[in-house]
Amino acid sequence: MDVDGRADVAIVGAGFTGLSAALHLAMGGADVAVLEAGEPGWGASGRNGGQVIPGLKEDPREIIARFGAGPGEQMIKASGAAADLVFDLIRGHHMDVDYQQSGWIQAAHAQNMLPALRLRHGDWAAREANVAWLERDEMTQAMGDDRYQGGWIDKRGGGVQPLSYARGLAKAAQKQGARIHGSSPVQSLTRDGTGWRLETASGILTADKVILATNGYTDGLWPGLAQSVVPVYSVQVATTPLGENIRGKILGGGEVLSDTHRVLWYFRQDGHGRLIMGGGGSAYESGAVKIYESLRDRVRQLLPEAGEVSFEFAWNGKVAMTTDHYPHLHEPAPGLWAALGYNGRGVAMATMMGRVMADRVLDRGDPEFDFATSPIRPLHVHGLRGIAVTATRAYYRLRDALEG
């Protein structure tokens, strides 16, 4: 943005949250301008593992117990429909995106993990979600070996090429009239009468309403918001395209998989036959780079018969974690909204939260999807987050090793 401007709604951040909000607002008739420090998808939206996972970390029964029937049911409905929203947008706007809606598998790496997965599967099955239980032999068929004890598949889930999806959202929003400005970091956000004033190095944007959609890259633009989440690097590596015999062996049906290791393994094949392996947990980018080789080792463990596996890409991006493992939706001032903290499920939930905030801004009286709002709660020991993340990762690795 190199000239002063005005919009009905200003959005800070052009990741999945901000771009989804921009698209839905523009479709609703609002004049929207997006300000992004890098380019659309520059952050973890373009640099993640591409898994599109329905639901939240906790099961529906746990959500109801924590938030009550009214807000809890809203959160379950929105999160359960989030993956379908992603794929519906891709198809409906004819986005040039490599995607597969072939299901998300959660696999038990140890016998003692099966009861929790059975409860989770049962919760969603009771709500008539498109889910199925996988016995050990069925898991072996999907994986090509018997490393997993069983698990379940949520057929609403799948995988996307994440940067292509971010760019697809941006193009769709622009076609609807939204303005998207890259290389335009917002330096200050202040009240301007009844609206807002957003200053960049090269221009000022005034708007009636504002959405903050910066997630793992949140800075000090609004007091306490950055301190309410813990940014963690999500790390991925990708092989060169595998041979046809290997492609059919592991997740040959196009499914994506994450398992129950505390230091999570998650992987999928893309449309070119690359195996993409992801992990996370580093509070520092230097630590993320060190994780690359451990992820390559995991791929070699999965494909022992492939011989020397070649790798083509490695990347990382900052995701935002919350201490309660829930996304947070805030309205810290009249006409100002923020959503962040997707805890590794950002492809689906960021897209949904963008839609939820768009409905709030448009003041839809009875939106199809909604989500509970909470106050911003800065973490008292936020300055020690790096030490805490490193120590937690080491503890989880020990627990995983003891379980095998």
Protein Blocks (a to p, Z undefined) as FASTA:
>chain_A
ZZdcddfbdcehjafklmmmmmmmmmnopacddddfkbghklmmlmcghiacehjfbdfk
lmmmmnojmlmmmmmmmmmmmmmmmmmmmmmnopacddddebpadddfbfklmmmmmmmm
mmmmmnopacddddfklmmmmnopakbgbdcddfkbccddfklmmmmmmmmmmmnopacd
ehiacfbdcdehjbccdddfkbccddfbdcddekjmocfkbghklmmpccdddddddddd
ddfklmmmnopnopacddfbfbdcdddddfkopacdddehiabfklmmmmmmmmmmmmmm
mmmmnopaddfbdcdddddddfklpacdddfbghiacdehjlopammmmmmmmmmmmmmm
nopabafbdcddddddddfklmmmmmmmmmmmmmmmmmmmmnZZ
